Every structure is written in C-alpha cells, then in structure tokens.
C-alpha cells in the first residue's frame, strides 16, 4: 500500500475541500464562511503546486468571492498577497486600500514593509518589519525580517531570526517549519557551507516530506557540489 507524502496528503485535503464547495460556495444565497473557505482553498492549491497559470486564474475567483459577501476585507487582503506573488505592486496597494481597516492592521503593515523593501526604501522596510513583530510576533513576520537582514548582508542576524521564527511554530505547522529550514539552508549555501545547507534541507524533508520545493533546493545543492568537477 502506497503511503502519501506530507505534501501529497495536504494537497489532497485542499482538493477535497475545493470539490466539496465548488458547486455551491459562490451560488446565491451565499454563506460568508463557505465563500471564504472555498476562495482560500483555491488560492492555497495554486500556491501549493507552484503553478503560475493556476495562480493567475485565482484572481477572478477572489473577485467573485468579494462580490458575494458583505464584508470582504479578508479577501481583499488575500488578493493583495496574490498580487505580490505575481509582482504586481500597484495592485497590492489598491487591494490594501480597498478596505480601510487593512493598512493599519498588523498584516497590512507587514505587507507595506514588503512593498518598501521591494522598492528600495530599506529604512522604512526595517521599521515596518520591527513594528509588525512588536504588535504581532508571528513566525512569518520574523521570517520577513530575517529575509531582509539576509539581503542586507547580515547572515548571522538573519539565521537567528529564522531560529526565532521556528520557535513560534507549532507541531501542526510543519510545512512552515520546512520552509524556514530551506531559507536557513540557502543562507549556508550562499556562504559555501554545503554540509550545513544539506543538513537544513534534510530537516525540511523530514518535517514535511515530498515537497517539490525541497527537492528543488536539494538539486541546487547537488549541482553546486558537482560544479567544480564538471568545470575541470
């Protein structure tokens, strides 16, 4: 009997949720909880598979969800995140501005810091990340600041922040833990610490097995190790 990997099992759960809600979630009279669950499941599936075409196809589903419910702030925030993944920064701003409560929320301040970082306002970005952490110390906000510090050249501070991010995770968030381990591996790989990078990638695979993203990182590490021999 074939046993699913963690990745396959989660993907199957998302697909089952989509199948359960697809035919009626967006059909009036609608239920806010069902609309939100369906739209989030479609978004999660696209992100989970890493399929760009599928990710682009999520936007009209979110738009329909926004039309169907009375207070769609959560879906506008989801749409802002989608726009960020598609590198449409002006759309990120528009969607944050669509609900007056979003820009001032901890999540809104975090994504505004992401915008500042992308557009070269580094002091504002650092302040924004630190403010987001002060009001909402979550693993993802810590990981945002860690990524910032890594790009700014402080690998030691970045790794410590990734460790802090892991400390905020629960046993139910193994996919997130694996992602953080991949980021720590990337830090090591960037500084030529191949063994340490491999250790992080192995921990990511043990924590959340079968994910294509981990496989990609492991393949990159193998290619890096083989390069000196291939260039001879």
C-alpha positions in Angstrom: 0.0 0.0 0.0 1.4 3.3 -1.1 1.7 5.9 1.7 1.3 9.6 0.7 4.0 12.1 1.5 3.1 15.0 3.7 2.8 17.2 0.6 0.5 14.8 -1.2 -1.7 14.4 1.9 -2.1 18.2 2.3 -2.7 18.7 -1.4 -5.4 16.0 -1.3 -7.1 17.7 1.7 -7.1 21.0 -0.2 -8.5 19.3 -3.3 -11.3 17.6 -1.3 -12.2 21.0 0.2 -12.5 22.5 -3.3 -14.5 19.6 -4.6 -16.9 19.8 -1.6 -17.6 23.5 -2.1 -17.1 24.1 -5.8 -20.7 23.7 -7.0 -22.4 25.9 -4.4 -20.0 28.1 -2.5 -20.4 31.0 -4.9 -24.0 30.4 -5.8 -26.5 32.8 -4.1 -27.7 32.9 -1.4 -24.1 32.6 -0.2 -22.6 31.8 3.2 -19.6 34.0 4.1 -17.8 31.1 5.8 -18.2 28.8 2.8 -17.2 31.5 0.3 -14.1 32.4 2.3 -13.1 28.7 2.8 -13.6 28.0 -0.9 -11.6 31.0 -2.2 -8.8 30.4 0.3 -8.7 26.7 -0.8 -8.4 27.6 -4.5 -5.6 30.1 -3.6 -3.8 27.6 -1.4 -3.9 24.9 -4.1 -2.3 27.3 -6.6 0.4 28.3 -4.1 1.0 24.8 -3.0 1.6 23.5 -6.5 3.7 26.4 -7.6 1.7 26.7 -10.8 1.9 30.2 -12.2 -1.0 29.8 -14.6 -3.2 28.4 -11.8 -2.1 31.3 -9.6 -3.1 33.9 -12.2 -6.5 32.1 -12.5 -7.2 32.6 -8.8 -7.9 36.3 -9.2 -11.4 36.1 -10.8 -12.3 33.5 -8.1 -11.3 36.0 -5.4 -13.2 38.8 -7.2 -16.4 36.7 -7.3 -16.0 36.0 -3.6 -15.6 39.7 -2.9 -18.9 40.4 -4.8 -20.7 37.7 -2.9 -20.1 38.7 0.7 -20.8 41.8 2.7 -17.5 42.4 4.5 -14.8 41.1 2.1 -11.7 42.6 3.8 -10.1 39.2 4.3 -10.5 38.5 0.6 -9.0 41.9 -0.4 -6.0 41.0 1.8 -5.8 37.7 0.1 -5.9 39.4 -3.3 -3.1 41.8 -2.1 -1.0 38.7 -1.3 -1.8 37.2 -4.7 -0.8 40.5 -6.4 2.5 40.4 -4.5 3.2 36.8 -5.6 2.6 38.0 -9.2 4.9 41.0 -8.7 2.1 43.5 -9.4 2.9 46.0 -6.7 0.4 48.7 -7.7 -2.3 46.1 -7.4 -1.0 45.3 -3.9 -1.6 48.9 -2.9 -5.0 49.1 -4.5 -6.3 46.0 -2.7 -4.9 47.1 0.7 -6.7 50.5 0.2 -10.0 48.8 -0.7 -10.7 48.1 2.9 -9.9 51.0 5.4 -9.0 48.5 8.1 -6.3 46.7 6.2 -3.4 49.3 6.0 -3.3 49.8 9.8 -3.6 46.1 10.7 -0.5 44.1 11.7 -0.8 42.1 8.5 -1.3 45.2 6.4 1.8 46.8 8.0 3.8 43.7 7.2 2.9 43.7 3.5 3.5 47.5 3.4 7.0 46.8 4.7 7.4 44.2 1.9 6.5 46.9 -0.6 9.0 49.3 0.9 11.7 46.6 0.7 10.9 45.8 -3.0 11.0 49.5 -3.9 14.3 50.2 -2.1 13.0 52.1 1.0 15.2 50.0 3.3 15.0 52.0 6.4 11.2 52.1 6.2 11.1 48.4 5.5 13.1 47.5 8.6 11.0 49.8 10.7 7.9 48.3 9.3 9.0 44.7 10.0 10.0 45.6 13.5 6.7 47.3 14.1 4.8 44.3 12.8 6.8 42.0 15.1 6.2 44.2 18.1 2.4 44.1 17.6 2.2 40.6 16.2 5.2 38.3 16.9 4.4 35.6 14.4 6.8 33.2 12.6 6.1 34.8 9.2 6.8 38.4 10.4 10.1 37.2 11.9 10.9 35.4 8.7 10.2 38.6 6.7 12.8 40.5 8.8 15.2 37.5 8.5 14.9 37.7 4.7 15.5 41.5 4.9 18.6 41.0 7.0 20.0 38.3 4.7 19.6 40.6 1.7 21.3 43.4 3.7 24.3 41.1 4.3 23.8 40.2 7.9 23.7 36.4 7.6 24.1 35.7 11.4 21.3 38.0 12.3 19.1 36.5 9.6 19.7 33.0 10.8 18.9 33.9 14.4 15.7 35.5 13.3 14.8 32.3 11.4 15.5 30.3 14.6 13.2 32.7 16.4 10.6 32.1 13.7 10.8 28.3 14.2 10.3 28.8 17.9 6.9 30.5 17.1 5.7 27.5 15.1 3.6 24.7 16.5 3.8 20.9 15.7 0.9 21.4 13.3 2.8 23.9 11.1 5.5 21.5 9.7 5.2 22.9 6.2 6.1 26.4 7.5 8.9 24.8 9.6 10.3 23.1 6.5 10.1 26.4 4.6 12.2 28.2 7.3 14.7 25.4 7.2 15.1 25.9 3.4 15.8 29.6 4.0 18.4 28.7 6.6 19.9 26.3 4.0 20.0 29.0 1.4 22.0 31.2 3.8 24.5 28.5 4.3 24.8 27.7 0.6 25.4 31.4 -0.2 28.4 31.3 2.1 29.8 28.0 0.9 28.7 25.9 3.8 27.4 23.0 1.8 27.2 20.4 4.6 25.2 22.7 6.8 22.9 23.5 3.9 22.4 19.8 3.3 21.5 19.3 6.9 18.8 22.0 6.8 17.4 20.6 3.6 17.3 17.1 5.2 15.4 18.5 8.2 13.0 20.2 5.8 12.3 16.9 4.1 11.8 15.0 7.4 9.5 17.7 8.7 7.3 17.9 5.5 8.1 15.1 3.1 7.7 15.1 -0.6 7.5 18.8 -1.3 8.8 19.8 -4.7 10.4 23.0 -3.3 12.6 20.9 -1.0 13.6 18.7 -3.9 14.5 21.8 -6.0 16.8 23.1 -3.2 18.4 19.7 -2.8 19.0 19.5 -6.6 20.6 23.0 -6.5 22.9 21.9 -3.7 24.0 18.8 -5.7 24.6 21.0 -8.7 26.7 23.3 -6.6 28.8 20.4 -5.3 29.2 18.9 -8.8 30.2 22.2 -10.5 34.0 22.1 -9.6 34.3 18.7 -11.1 32.3 19.5 -14.2 34.4 22.6 -14.9 37.7 20.7 -15.0 
